[in-house]
Structures are given as structure tokens and as C-alpha cells.
Amino acid sequence: MDTPNHVVPEFTLTNALAAVLIAFAFIALMSLVKEPSRQKINAILIAGAGGVYWSGGLGVWEFMFGTIMLFVAYKGLKHYYFIGIGWLLHTVWDLLHHVYGSPIVYLEPSSSAGCAVCDPILAVWFFFGAPSVWNLFRKQKMITI
């Protein structure tokens, strides 16, 4: 880890708003995927999220984090709660990379901070069981007596 030479990238309001929009776009697109495929795909995504920073500047800790994320992803195959935990763990990892390591997207220095804004929004959605947002717009059937 070469932290003495690391410069913490600037993170602006525009970066944060873009991250929020990305989170909402992800939720909207994933809402189109039917269950149980939605849960399985997201468990696989959280496993992949554990490996995106390998060679990201935090040494052996990158592999330890990846191992933890694999366990969380495995549990996420049965319970959305664990996928939410995975996104919160990834948020912490994003912040560490923003301050001490390499960004998640090489060409965008503040991408790790943006990911740290996006991930908790996703986590909240998963803690609620990842409901389809499109069901909010469907007309509810009324029962009359």
C-alpha cells in the first residue's frame, strides 16, 4: 500500500446525484426480473462485487474481503437480507478505496466514493425484500361488499 502518495479525489454534489440515479436505475431494471431469478442474479452480483477491487491497493485484505463477500453471497441465495449486508460491506470497502486505494473505475478517480453513495440505497431495497417498483404503479383491485 502506497498511502503516503495517495491523493484523495474530489467528490462533488454532481457525483453524488449521479450515484443516486444509478442506484434508482439499477432498482428499476432489476424490478423487471421475475423472482426467484432476481434474488439469484443479485447474489451472484454481490459475489462479484467482492472481487472488483482485487489489485486495488489494499494488499492481502482484498482477498480476505472477497472471501467474506462469497460467504455473504451464498447466504444471499436464500435471504435478501444478506445481499443487503453485502452492499453495506461493499460501501465500507468503497470508502477505504476512496481514501487509501485505487478507484473502482480507473478513468473516474471519484468512482469509489460514488459507489459508496449508491450501495446503501441498494442495501435498503434488499432489506425490504427487493420488491418490484413497477408494482407501485399497477392499479390495485378493489373489493366491494
C-alpha positions in Angstrom: 0.0 0.0 0.0 1.4 3.3 -1.1 -0.8 5.5 1.0 1.7 8.5 1.6 1.5 9.3 -2.2 -2.3 8.7 -2.5 -4.4 11.8 -3.3 -8.0 11.6 -2.2 -10.1 12.5 -5.3 -12.6 15.3 -5.1 -16.2 14.2 -4.8 -18.9 16.8 -5.8 -22.7 17.0 -5.5 -22.9 16.1 -9.1 -21.0 12.9 -8.5 -23.4 12.1 -5.6 -26.5 12.8 -7.7 -25.2 10.6 -10.5 -24.6 7.8 -8.0 -28.2 8.1 -6.7 -29.6 8.0 -10.2 -27.5 4.9 -10.9 -29.0 3.2 -7.8 -32.5 4.0 -8.9 -31.9 2.9 -12.5 -30.4 -0.4 -11.1 -33.5 -0.9 -8.9 -35.9 -0.2 -11.8 -34.1 -2.6 -14.1 -33.8 -5.3 -11.5 -37.5 -4.9 -10.8 -38.2 -6.2 -14.3 -36.6 -9.5 -13.4 -39.0 -12.1 -12.0 -38.5 -14.0 -8.8 -36.6 -16.2 -8.0 -34.2 -15.1 -10.7 -33.9 -11.6 -9.2 -32.5 -13.0 -6.0 -30.1 -15.4 -7.6 -28.8 -12.8 -10.0 -28.2 -10.3 -7.2 -26.5 -12.9 -5.1 -24.1 -13.5 -8.0 -23.6 -9.7 -8.4 -22.7 -9.3 -4.7 -20.1 -12.1 -5.0 -18.6 -10.3 -8.0 -18.6 -7.0 -6.0 -16.3 -8.7 -3.6 -13.7 -9.1 -6.3 -13.8 -5.8 -8.2 -11.1 -4.2 -6.1 -8.6 -7.1 -6.3 -5.2 -5.4 -7.0 -6.8 -2.2 -5.8 -4.0 -1.2 -3.4 -5.0 -2.8 -0.1 -2.9 -5.9 -0.4 -4.0 -9.2 1.1 -7.0 -7.6 2.6 -8.6 -7.6 -0.8 -8.7 -11.4 -0.8 -10.0 -11.6 2.7 -12.8 -9.2 1.8 -13.6 -11.3 -1.3 -13.8 -14.4 0.8 -16.3 -12.7 3.2 -18.3 -11.5 0.2 -18.5 -15.0 -1.2 -20.0 -16.2 2.1 -22.5 -13.4 2.2 -23.4 -14.1 -1.5 -24.0 -17.7 -0.7 -26.3 -16.8 2.1 -28.0 -14.3 -0.2 -29.2 -17.1 -2.4 -31.8 -17.8 0.3 -32.2 -14.4 2.1 -32.3 -10.9 0.6 -31.1 -9.7 4.0 -27.6 -11.0 3.3 -27.5 -9.2 -0.1 -28.2 -6.0 1.7 -25.4 -6.7 4.2 -23.1 -7.4 1.3 -23.9 -3.9 -0.2 -23.2 -2.3 3.2 -19.9 -4.2 3.5 -19.1 -3.0 -0.1 -19.8 0.6 1.0 -17.1 0.4 3.7 -14.7 -1.1 1.1 -15.6 1.7 -1.3 -14.8 4.4 1.3 -11.5 2.7 2.1 -10.5 2.7 -1.5 -11.5 6.3 -2.0 -9.2 7.3 0.8 -6.4 4.8 0.7 -6.6 2.7 -2.5 -7.4 2.7 -6.2 -10.8 3.7 -7.6 -13.3 1.1 -8.8 -13.3 2.6 -12.3 -9.7 3.6 -13.3 -10.8 6.5 -15.5 -13.0 8.1 -12.9 -11.0 8.9 -9.7 -14.1 9.5 -7.5 -15.9 6.4 -8.7 -15.3 4.6 -5.3 -17.0 7.4 -3.4 -19.9 7.3 -5.9 -20.2 3.6 -5.4 -20.3 4.3 -1.6 -23.3 6.6 -2.2 -25.1 4.1 -4.5 -24.6 0.9 -2.4 -26.5 1.8 0.7 -29.5 2.7 -1.4 -29.4 -0.8 -2.9 -28.9 -2.3 0.6 -32.2 -0.6 1.8 -34.0 -2.0 -1.2 -32.7 -5.5 -0.4 -33.6 -5.2 3.3 -37.2 -4.6 2.2 -37.0 -7.8 0.1 -36.2 -6.2 -3.2 -39.9 -5.6 -4.2 -40.6 -4.7 -7.8 -41.0 -0.9 -8.0 -43.3 -1.4 -11.0 -46.0 -2.9 -8.7 -46.3 0.5 -7.2 -47.8 1.8 -10.4 -50.2 -1.0 -11.1 -53.8 -0.4 -10.4 -54.9 -2.2 -7.3 -58.1 -4.3 -7.5 -60.8 -3.1 -5.1 -63.1 -5.5 -3.3 -66.6 -4.2 -2.9 -69.1 -5.6 -0.5 
